[in-house]
Every structure is written in structure tokens, then in C-alpha cells.
Amino acid sequence: MSGALAGIRIVELAGIGPAPYGVMLLADLGAEVIRVDRVASVDQPEAAASMVGLSRNRRSIAVDLKDAEGLATVRRLVAAADVLVEGFRPGVTERLGLGPDELRSDHPRLIYARMTGWGQDGPMAPRAGHDLDYAAIAGALHPIGRPDEPPPPPINYLADFGGGGAFLALGVMAALLERDRSGEGQVVDAAMVDGAASLTAFLHGLLAIGAWSTDRGSNLLDGAAPYYDTYRCADGRFIAVGALEPPFFAQLCEVLGLDPEQWPQHDRSRWPEQKARLAELFASRSRDEWVAAFEGSDACVAPVLDLAEAPAHPHNVARGTFIDIEGSPQPAPAPRLSRTPGAVTRSAPDPGDDTDAVLAELGLDPAEIQRLRERGAVR
């Protein structure tokens, strides 16, 4: 691998969702990643299929963590690594014999990154949960949606990936940077509820000065303003309007044939009628007809593209925002670095694809690898 993190080795205990995403971000930037899969996963590859979009730029070794020699093999892997990432509930790796105190006593430079929903402590730490739950507790879910409807599930963007995986990667990067100064590793406690709460910092600031209401759908950025919302077009597709600043709002009115003097932008008493009029206007043409009408404009109007459409949008094509991986579009590495850019050098491995190669790199000879396979410690 090349990239800004070339030379950094990460051992990832296989999991789902936010931890694999955080590791993907680091791998895309050049870190070498060895994923430790369960031996049972070799015969059940469908179990890992749901994570295929997050599993690029890795090698995989399949290990039985309940076998003494399998556990010893993982410890050997970690001894040669900079970072270990795990996404289990609190206490699971300790029971396996792979807890941070045990591993870091032998390897004090190790950065031990933990990804959980609720965090390593607190009254809810042992409980199960998902993205929706963490976003709800963090206060990040309530502001989303229409005032007369329940908050919609934001897929897994909000807590799992935004508040979880991205913050895991940030924590690992910060710990690596600090280790260069101190020579010591540390534990990264990345909790999705913490990260989701962090994403609301802007709203808390507005709330503190009286510029945000907890009444959903009554604020500038949550769909109350007619010039910051989405609208259905004649073909059933949608257009996004984000004309917040007065010059952009003026251009919106110009393209739509509206008189700005008759459309006071910040008169909230007029917003309901203005929204109804905009809905009527946008419903009169197809989405792509509106895209053509706003071409070259600074009215901040964009088509709402589905997942299949986005890779083909001219801007995304020009920037290479998506890349082809084995015939399927996937988001390209981000962010972009000018001198040491990220790259995708390998598609997602099947569990156990690289067991022999990784073990050989650890110094095991073919006979020893075969003995571990016969024992069932590795696959």
C-alpha cells in the first residue's frame, strides 16, 4: 500500500457496521489491515457479504479465538501491529484474553481502538442497540423530519458511520500522532452516542442563543423555510433547494419567474403560502427539466439522485467521486491528499483468503501452518 498511512499496520477483529467503516477510511489512506475473521465464516461467506462495501483494502485470516493456539496466533499478529480495532460489547475481548490491559502490557505502543454504541461505561453500556437508538439518545434524531410525522430512520449514516466509524478513525489518527511524541499507545473509546452528540454541536449553539427551536420542522434548516427543502417534480423525482443567502434566493426567484419584491424571504408568516407555491411550480416539470433550467445558476438547486444515479452525475464523474470495483461503483477514498493520495488496491477478501500468507509473514513454516489448520485453530 501507498498513502499517508503507509507503514501503519492494523489488526481488525471482524465485526459489522461502524468499525469496518472506520477501518476502511484508514485502509484507503494507506494503512495495512489484517482482518481476523471467525473460522466458521470460511464456510459461511454470506455472513460477511453485507459488509462487502466496507471491506476493501484488507487481507483476511480466519482464526478460532476460543482455541488456545488460535488466540496465541492473534496475539502474535497484534505484537507486530500499531493498532487493534474491535467492535464488541464491553468486556467481550477481556473474556477472550484480548483486552487492552493484557495486550498493552506486552506492547505499550499499541493503540487499542474500541467501537461501541453506548461506550465502555455508563448505565446503558452493556445493552444492545442500533444506529437509531444511539441517535435518539444523543438528541440527533429528534430534529430530523416533518413536524406532523415521527422522525424518520436516517439509515445508518448518522450514528453508525458519521458518529461511529468516522470518529473511530479520527481517534486512531489522533492517538498515532500523539504516540510519535510520547512513545506510548492508548485506548480509543469510540462510542456512537458520543459521536452523534458531537454532530449536534452546531444546533446546541443555535439553541443556546435562541436561534433554534426544539419544535421539529420550524427552523431554517429543518424544512420550515420554503427555500431550504425538497420538492416533488412532475416525474415523481425530487429536487433539492438550498437558496439560503439573499443573492441565491434572488436567483431562485429569477429562474422560477417570481418577483422578489412579492416574495419576502424571511417573513415566516408567508412561508406556508410560499412553500405551497414552490411545490406547485416544481410539480409542473420533470426533475431533469428543472436541472436544465437551473444550469449555471447559483440558486443552490440540485437533483436528488438515487444510489444508482449518483455515480453517473457529470460532476461526480469529473472528480472521480466514485470508482469501479469489480464491476460495481463504490465511493472513492476521501478526503483527498495532494501528495499521498488514498487508493483502493484490493477488493473485499473472503474470510480466510490470506491465512497462509499472513502466518508465513509472522515466521510460521508450512508444517506449523498445516498443524494449526488440522487443529482447527485457523482456516
Long-range contacts (C-beta under 8 A, 24 or more apart in sequence): 1-27, 1-30, 1-31, 1-32, 1-57, 1-343, 1-345, 2-30, 2-340, 2-343, 3-28, 3-29, 3-30, 3-31, 3-337, 3-340, 3-341, 3-342, 3-343, 4-29, 4-30, 4-337, 4-340, 4-342, 5-29, 5-30, 5-31, 6-30, 6-31, 6-32, 6-340, 7-32, 8-32, 8-82, 8-83, 8-176, 9-33, 9-34, 9-80, 9-81, 9-82, 9-83, 10-34, 10-81, 10-82, 10-83, 10-84, 10-85, 10-172, 11-36, 11-74, 11-77, 11-78, 11-81, 11-83, 11-84, 11-85, 12-36, 12-58, 12-84, 12-85, 12-86, 13-84, 13-85, 13-86, 13-87, 13-88, 13-93, 13-98, 14-38, 14-41, 14-48, 14-60, 14-351, 15-86, 15-87, 15-88, 15-115, 16-50, 16-51, 16-87, 17-51, 17-54, 17-87, 17-131, 17-156, 17-160, 17-161, 17-164, 17-165, 18-87, 18-115, 18-156, 18-159, 18-160, 18-161, 18-164, 18-165, 18-168, 18-192, 19-85, 19-86, 19-87, 19-115, 19-164, 19-165, 19-168, 20-51, 20-54, 20-55, 20-87, 20-165, 21-54, 21-160, 21-161, 21-164, 21-165, 21-166, 22-85, 22-113, 22-115, 22-164, 22-165, 22-166, 22-167, 22-168, 22-169, 22-172, 22-190, 23-54, 23-58, 23-85, 23-165, 23-168, 23-169, 24-54, 24-55, 24-56, 24-57, 24-165, 25-165, 25-166, 25-169, 26-83, 26-169, 26-172, 26-173, 27-56, 27-57, 27-58, 28-56, 28-57, 28-333, 28-334, 28-342, 28-343, 28-344, 29-333, 29-337, 29-342, 30-340, 30-342, 30-343, 31-83, 33-57, 33-58, 33-59, 34-58, 34-59, 34-60, 34-61, 34-77, 34-81, 34-354, 34-358, 35-59, 35-60, 35-61, 35-349, 36-60, 36-61, 36-62, 36-63, 36-65, 36-74, 36-77, 37-61, 37-62, 37-63, 37-351, 37-352, 38-62, 38-63, 38-64, 38-65, 38-351, 39-63, 39-64, 39-70, 39-352, 39-376, 39-377, 39-378, 39-379, 41-351, 41-352, 42-350, 42-351, 42-352, 42-379, 45-350, 45-351, 48-348, 48-350, 48-351, 51-348, 52-348, 53-330, 53-348, 55-348, 55-349, 56-325, 56-330, 56-344, 56-346, 56-347, 56-348, 57-344, 57-345, 57-346, 58-346, 58-348, 58-349, 59-346, 59-349, 59-353, 59-354, 59-357, 59-358, 60-349, 60-350, 60-351, 60-352, 60-353, 60-354, 60-355, 61-352, 61-354, 61-355, 61-358, 61-359, 61-378, 62-351, 62-352, 62-355, 62-378, 62-379, 63-377, 63-378, 63-379, 64-376, 64-377, 64-378, 65-96, 65-98, 66-96, 67-375, 67-376, 67-377, 69-372, 69-375, 69-377, 70-372, 70-377, 70-378, 71-96, 71-97, 71-98, 73-359, 73-362, 73-372, 73-377, 73-378, 74-98, 75-103, 75-106, 76-362, 77-358, 77-362, 78-103, 78-107, 78-110, 79-106, 79-107, 80-362, 81-110, 82-109, 82-110, 82-111, 82-176, 83-110, 83-111, 83-112, 83-113, 83-172, 83-175, 83-176, 84-110, 84-111, 84-112, 84-113, 85-113, 85-115, 85-168, 85-172, 86-112, 86-113, 86-114, 86-115, 87-114, 87-115, 87-116, 88-116, 89-116, 89-125, 89-126, 89-128, 90-114, 90-116, 90-119, 90-120, 90-121, 90-125, 90-126, 91-126, 100-187, 104-185, 104-187, 107-185, 108-184, 108-185, 109-179, 109-183, 109-184, 109-185, 110-185, 111-172, 111-175, 111-176, 111-179, 111-185, 111-186, 111-187, 111-188, 112-185, 112-186, 112-187, 112-188, 113-168, 113-171, 113-172, 113-175, 113-187, 113-188, 113-190, 114-187, 114-188, 114-189, 114-190, 115-164, 115-165, 115-168, 115-190, 115-192, 116-189, 116-190, 116-191, 116-192, 117-159, 117-164, 117-191, 117-192, 117-193, 118-191, 118-192, 118-193, 119-189, 119-191, 119-193, 119-194, 120-189, 120-191, 130-160, 131-155, 131-156, 131-158, 131-159, 131-160, 131-164, 131-192, 132-159, 134-159, 134-160, 134-163, 134-164, 134-191, 134-192, 134-193, 134-196, 135-159, 135-163, 135-196, 137-193, 138-163, 138-193, 138-194, 138-196, 138-197, 138-199, 138-200, 139-197, 139-200, 140-196, 140-197, 140-199, 140-200, 142-214, 142-216, 143-200, 143-203, 143-214, 143-216, 143-219, 143-222, 144-216, 144-222, 145-216, 145-217, 145-223, 146-216, 146-217, 146-223, 147-215, 147-216, 147-217, 147-218, 148-217, 151-216, 158-196, 158-199, 159-192, 159-193, 159-195, 159-196, 160-192, 162-195, 162-196, 162-199, 163-192, 163-193, 163-194, 163-195, 163-196, 163-197, 163-198, 163-199, 164-190, 164-191, 164-192, 164-195, 164-196, 166-195, 167-194, 167-195, 167-198, 220-244, 224-268, 224-271, 225-271, 226-271, 226-274, 226-275, 226-277, 226-278, 227-252, 227-265, 227-274, 227-278, 229-275, 229-278, 230-304, 231-278, 231-279, 231-282, 231-283, 232-279, 232-282, 232-283, 233-282, 233-283, 233-285, 233-286, 233-287, 233-289, 233-290, 234-283, 234-284, 234-285, 234-286, 234-289, 235-286, 235-287, 235-288, 237-286, 237-287, 237-288, 237-303, 237-304, 238-287, 238-303, 238-304, 239-282, 239-287, 239-290, 239-291, 239-301, 239-302, 239-303, 239-304, 240-301, 240-302, 240-303, 240-304, 241-278, 241-299, 241-300, 241-301, 242-300, 242-301, 242-302, 243-299, 243-300, 243-301, 244-300, 247-298, 248-298, 248-299, 248-300, 249-299, 251-297, 251-298, 251-299, 252-299, 252-300, 252-301, 254-299, 255-293, 255-294, 255-297, 255-299, 255-301, 256-281, 351-379, 352-378, 352-379, 355-379
